[in-house]
Amino acid sequence: MGLVQGVAASFQPDGPLARAVQEYRPREGQLRMAEAVAEVMDQGGMLVVEAGTGIGKTYAYLVPALLSGLRVLVSTATKALQDQLFGRDIPHLRQVLGLSLRVALLKGRSSYLCLNRLESARQDWRMDERSALLHLARIENWSHATQTGDLAEVEALDENAPLLPLVTSTRENCLGARCPQAATCFVNRARRDALAADVVVINHHLFFADLNVRESGVAELLPSVHAVVFDEAHQLNEIGVQFLGRQLGTGQLSSLARDLEQVTQVHARGLAPWAALAADVEQCAEALRARFPASERLERMDWSAAGARWQSLLEHALDALARAAAALDLVAQVAPELQLLQDRVGELMELLQLFLEPVPPDAVRWLELGRQVRMLQSPLDVSGAMQQRVLPQGGGAGGNKSWVFTSATLGHDDKLSWMVESCGLDGARILKVPSPFDYAQQAALYIPKLFPKPAETGHSFAVAELALQGALVLGGRTLVLTTTLRAMRAIGDALAQALQGRDDLEVLVQGAMPKRALLACFLQEGAQQPGAILVASATFWEGIDMPGDALQLLVIDKLPFTPPDDPVQQARSRMLESQGKSPFKALHLPQAAVVLRQGAGRLIRRESDRGVLVVCDVRLTQMGYGRQLLAALPPMRRLAESSDFADALQALTRPSTRVPTLPSHPW
């Protein structure tokens, strides 16, 4: 039996999936996608698949991947999906299909415990805080039992915890083969497992970072892989641009200054004026930070706006590093730690030299301003890197490699041009599989007619008022997605003030607690809790699942256009104009359509879900381009008047008259 036939048989009503799980039911769209993936894995080539919510795309690509007998690399945009694939989906399918495959999980080094740095963390001055000491004790206890060293295994450990940089390594501070713990290093073990596995699960960040610095083991792994699947492929270009570029921040200079003083006091005391050299580097970092006002939120600035004074500060920093490098050259062979310092100084000097040179014509350079200042330079998209450094690679012994790119949202036209062009996938087979959900019955779309325009001062307050109106009817169950952190805070503050003194509704705002805890509160996990309104931005537009009655009202504050003054977007716009294209039609509109669709996709996650989507942006109905954005949304029924909106909310408080269906299973 060929691969396509074997895959089709797996999804039949009497196939292994149906026999293994009572809730399984065949889906036409899932079978279409699975057969298409099987064909490209059988013949080689590229396949781009937009699979609507509810298709079951994960199993539509995993079944052919596992049955193919090929060596497969699966890459995702998030660690959460990476863990789900490795810990739940692949083991389940391997058992159901009766396959004995070796599967490995590979993350970036910052995800793994560094045993050498764990030892030194006890003496770090930052361990004086009680919370840090408790986390350190928990990590130490766990370190004796873990087989992987993956810090995601540690319960109640926030991924942004300040302790983590002290117990993990970076490319700059890793001692490599010179480390006394090299034999038991979890990063090295993960890489060895990946090289020996049949299926390897990685993430896009790791994939592109490795293309740039050849540091994580993916570059060694990729030539031996016969099939590559990129899930959550809509994020591929932005992640790739970020990691294929170069960056240098004041934090790196300050970190080097601190280590320069501390390490030399242990291994080269008195052999050079280390304190003065370190102080010179830190003073340069301070001068760079002082050039711009500090800010709690990140802002981007065009490189040309930095001015001649900025160039002068970079030259001073380069001089300070050159003096440190000259001193380290004399003592580097004394200890591995000194050799590592010398390497770091050399890399920072190389980066400073890069940012002192003119910007290449095929790149964009900008400043990122916050509490620290970062300089960044990147390609305008990943098409060149994909065509020159990724796609040409054959599989194994010269065979044609198979490439699958999939997501729920990849563009706003039938050719998926936004995805295909930015990632250099010319000639790929295109497949669009619509969602099986009955959106006309399950969901409604409301666009308020009499509403402040997004640029007007009263817009955020009006969004908060509308969200509150719905939440009071539904007893919470409301998610507000904003396009900016400023709007998120304004809406959150307005809701909190309006609900002061009430104990039946609470307002949850992104950033108030870790994402996992925030979602648990919203979903009312554990003890009885009041209803909730969650106000969020950024990462909450995708990758979160709130099925059933947990979410019934989704409010989007405005159309998610990228800010027009963003340096990267400006550079891309100039490139498109030079090609005779309209930046709005070729770039801004497709991007907004993809993000809008991703956000709207949070509402209906199962066949039994019901809800209302509100987009508080009159441009959807008043501007000509609104029709294209409306077409990007699921085909929900439209609510014309505020009275229709009120009726729809009331209907959600009553039990559904539809025949209940079983919840969707991961496959």
Order of alpha helices (4+ residues) and beta strands (2+ residues): alpha-alpha-alpha-beta-alpha-beta-alpha-alpha-beta-alpha-alpha-alpha-alpha-beta-alpha-alpha-beta-alpha-beta-alpha-alpha-beta-alpha-alpha-beta-beta-beta-alpha-beta-alpha-beta-alpha-beta-alpha-beta-alpha-beta-beta-alpha-alpha-beta-alpha-alpha-beta-alpha
